[in-house]
């Protein structure tokens, strides 16, 4: 709070004290009673001024102490702040150094990583080159293996066709197709899919085909060839077994006298007819020149029949159905012109000839067209 200023009282009190010193000795004696009275009158005011000065001095001391304490506290606070700032600066410097070290380490690691990446990329390129080379090698080996397989399959199929034609059986061809199909399927090559399908089609077709049994046909031709000498030619006397019968019953075991005694007239007439037919033979011919042939000419006819049958046999073995049919037509023509066809032997031979002609329709040998075509296409695209 505001204190009263004591300076006017001090100046009033100082002026009477200075006055005696400036006056003469005569006046000092006169002024002494006045000064005493004034001093007695101003005594209380001087004590109050002293009290005020003491209080002000204490207040100034308190303020000075407070200011010193405040300055001390402020200085301590500033010191703490400076110390904190110094610590923070040291920490920042340390962190900066650590960050710089980490940055250098990261740069080193990045360089190492870049070098390793470059090395890995070079190795990858090298591996890619090696892989492409290995792939090319594998493709060439696979292609060579496939080409070798194609050659083996083609050779096996051709050999099976020849063996089937020689043996007259389809089993060699079926077995070869089945084996080739298994090998191609096991190869598992995309370029052989067409061949696999072709083999399946040929195999399915062969399993459903009915072909001529060549061995049986050859046996029939052999039997026909062996029976040529027993064929009765026109103009020759027929053997008793080849003579036409009047009835299907056996000749009577009774004599004519016994048959007449029992009233079996028809049995007697049958026996007489047989005896007459043994003496006289009646046959129908297409040309009278046949009856005028000499024995040598008849033997020549038999030789021609044998020759055509043998030629048909050879053509059958060679799988030539047209030639077989031509020879059998010649045999039929000679039989119709020179052989007595109403005899059992000739009729049986004619039946065998007809059966052979019917079986020749199955002589067309199946071919492996699909498989061989697929093989040729694959080999052409090699």
Order of alpha helices (4+ residues) and beta strands (2+ residues): alpha-alpha-alpha-alpha-alpha-alpha-alpha-alpha-alpha-alpha-alpha
